Amino acid sequence: MSEPLLAPYNGIPKLVENESELEKALTQLLNGSGPIAIDAERASGYRYSARAYLIQIKRTDGGLHLIDPIAVGESDLWGKFSEDVGEEEWIIHASTQDLACLREVGLNPKKIFDTELGGRIAGCERVGLGPLTEELLDISLAKEHSAVDWSLRPLREEWLSYAALDVELLVELRDAVAGILLAQGKLNWAMEDFAAILSAPPPPPRVDPWRRTSGMHKVRDRLTLGVIRALWLARDSYAREIDLAPGRVFNDETLMEVINKKPNGLGDFRKIISRRTRVQNAPVESWYETYLAALAAPLSEQPELRIPSNTLPPVKIWQTRNPLGYARITHARAIVHELSEDLVMAPENLISPEAVRRVCWSEPPASADQYLPYVEATLAEYGARKWQIRAISSGLAGILNVTEPIVTPDAERTESVNEGVESD
């Protein structure tokens, strides 16, 4: 039975709410030693922005600090702190979720240890902070406030206690994960992945994000598509302006209800929108004018039903569209599945399924001597790390000349799951 930890061992620290208090907290942290444990709380699902509404930092002999970046406001102290700690390691659980909002205030680590990704590479079955801490440290954390609106003020004491626990044991958890990775010979692999996260460019903006509206798969004409685009963009612009999650302005279900019911006049339109919005005095008249303008727009101004895409078709239709590619992917999945079991990690952490699909879809080089360089170059092009390329390339190169598919139920199931994960 794991030991429950309901609050930080030294109590909940006083919330830092101004620049003077921030300077004292950062000075204490600079006088500490070892890596820096850090976490941030955002208001996902409540606010449009992904900014940090609370930052938690802990360091050995430097204390645990809870900092309200909204109350503190813009400050050069964050950037100076980042420079002063230099090459010290920053421990972040699921770093890709928090790095952007930390960088936004001026915190820019040069070296990280991601306990969530490290746990994945180590083959841990559950890598959420609570389950991983319980598995490796035999301590269970109180985690009942994970979905609260962190943009609300004042922040409640029980929320602050929850937030403090996110970093209370992060140094110990890092050491436990690193110990497993070292024993498995994977620590350098993980460090390579961590470095790649820091050097990765920001993701490019999505093309036509409005096309991801729930229910879009039922749309069959360009006029309807144009109305969806117009209302989606109007909602997004307003949500950005008032910093509210678009789904709280009105959700996709409401948008599709407008499409399906075709409101007769402003009153009907207002009735549909008003039932679902979280906004008082919403600009319904303006949205209705947008709706009417989209309906009246000529066909030449309506979006195309389909847009060109460089994504590959689902593997399930390769058998008819690209039979040799299908044969290659069945063998490749079997190789990835077997190697991932040998290395005790999930297949998607061994290699990106998309990279494997790219290797298998295209016609391989005419000469078998070029198979290995072709695989290595393709994997690198689609983001594979050097350790991943070393681990899997020879196996994939060895199946490029196959002409008959194999069926491996476990690999089929794994590939299906991974395709769903990567569908965004």
PyMOL commands that set and color helices and strands:
alter all, ss='L'
color gray80, all
select helices_A, chain A and resi 19-30+69-72+77-85+95-105+115-121+129-137+157-168+170-184+187-199+209-212+216-218+222-242+246-249+252-261+266-274+284-296+299-301+315-321+323-343+347-350+353-361+368-381+386-397+409-421
alter helices_A, ss='H'
color red, helices_A
select strands_A, chain A and resi 3-5+15-16+33-41+54-60+63-67+90-92+112-114+139-141
alter strands_A, ss='S'
color yellow, strands_A
deselect
rebuild
show_as cartoon
